[in-house]
Amino acid sequence: MERWDRIKSTVLDVVGNTPMVWLQRIGTDGGARIAIKLESLNPGGSIKDRIALSLIQDATKSGRLLPGGTIVEATAGNTGAALAMAAAVLGYRSMFVVPDKMSAEKVALLRAYGSDVKIVADKPRSDPDNYQHIARKLAESIPGGCYMGQFERDANPEAHFLSTGPEIWRDTGGELAAVVAGAGTGGTITGIARYLKAQNPTIQVVGADPEGSILSGGSYRPFKIEGMGEDYVPATLDMDLVDRWIAVSDDDAFAMARRMAREEGLLVGGSTGAMVVVAQTIARELSATQLVVAVAPDTGRNYLNTIFSETDYEG
Ligand SMILES: Cc1ncc(COP(=O)(O)O)c(C=O)c1O
């Protein structure tokens, strides 16, 4: 054995292989058991670490991103942190356009990695000033700029097909009845569903969706949950793979995120709160010998001044 062969080459080599943990108190009032997959344990702090390298490799292979270039992306924060981390390792500059509903902690985080951040008003995609359109135009206006396109490029769901899905299958021994995930770009739920359904088509794929998002039906209105829910169906979301959508209110999602910290010792974000609410609903429809897996995209550390600050926050 080489002396130091257990030491990883870069931080990018420790992305993925996140653990799953049983819920011990929440959702144990009958029905299936619930386990959550802790994506906050990726080195950049969220599930988006998985797509950063995949998007960058896609851009370099196609010649859109050249050495010394600038990575530009529209992000609600986590993709930005993941890309900023990868950009630092690989020697690219990075620049992010974020909606103003994003938490201050996430903006500070991007700046900590040395990225430029442009904060814009949170507008629907039909508006020319929507953050995705602004990011694309910004990339075109910068020499060496490359728009990463997490909402449109196959490299996004592909990363989850190659890692997140197989990990869930491996760590459950294939013995799961349902998986719950949210959809922002839809990369997570599409990639996981594609993999798991290829192994066992009876696995139920359930989308957790903020009330106000169109994915679960209904018309669009703004919501506070970050990272998931949309006012259109992104190219990276294959709706045919999702068996069912369940909508959750901001209040219910955030209350559950607070319970997760206090009752389970799991400091998770608001979207995970929504996922756990949905997992509970699904678990009640199943039997005690079955398993529901919920994918927890990020950590509550991103939301200490919002979700976890009840006195100041009107959410
Ligand atoms: C905070 C957060 N980040 C990332 C994701 C993953 O989204 P997607 O892969 O659909 O873009 C979600 C989905 O729920 C989320 O809530």
PDBQT file of the ligand as one rigid body, heavy atoms in Angstrom, charges set to zero:
ROOT
HETATM    1  C1  LIG A 401     -32.398  23.408  -1.426  1.00  0.00    +0.000 C 
HETATM    2  C2  LIG A 401     -32.486  22.487  -2.594  1.00  0.00    +0.000 A 
HETATM    3  N1  LIG A 401     -31.434  22.312  -3.372  1.00  0.00    +0.000 NA
HETATM    4  C3  LIG A 401     -31.493  21.470  -4.415  1.00  0.00    +0.000 A 
HETATM    5  C4  LIG A 401     -32.601  20.721  -4.720  1.00  0.00    +0.000 A 
HETATM    6  C5  LIG A 401     -32.544  19.768  -5.852  1.00  0.00    +0.000 C 
HETATM    7  O1  LIG A 401     -33.172  20.251  -6.920  1.00  0.00    +0.000 OA
HETATM    8  P1  LIG A 401     -32.994  19.840  -8.407  1.00  0.00    +0.000 P 
HETATM    9  O2  LIG A 401     -32.053  18.713  -8.564  1.00  0.00    +0.000 OA
HETATM   10  O3  LIG A 401     -34.381  19.503  -8.842  1.00  0.00    +0.000 OA
HETATM   11  O4  LIG A 401     -32.519  21.086  -9.066  1.00  0.00    +0.000 OA
HETATM   12  C6  LIG A 401     -33.698  20.886  -3.988  1.00  0.00    +0.000 A 
HETATM   13  C7  LIG A 401     -34.884  20.122  -4.292  1.00  0.00    +0.000 C 
HETATM   14  O5  LIG A 401     -35.754  19.991  -3.511  1.00  0.00    +0.000 OA
HETATM   15  C8  LIG A 401     -33.644  21.786  -2.891  1.00  0.00    +0.000 A 
HETATM   16  O6  LIG A 401     -34.692  21.935  -2.105  1.00  0.00    +0.000 OA
ENDROOT
TORSDOF 0
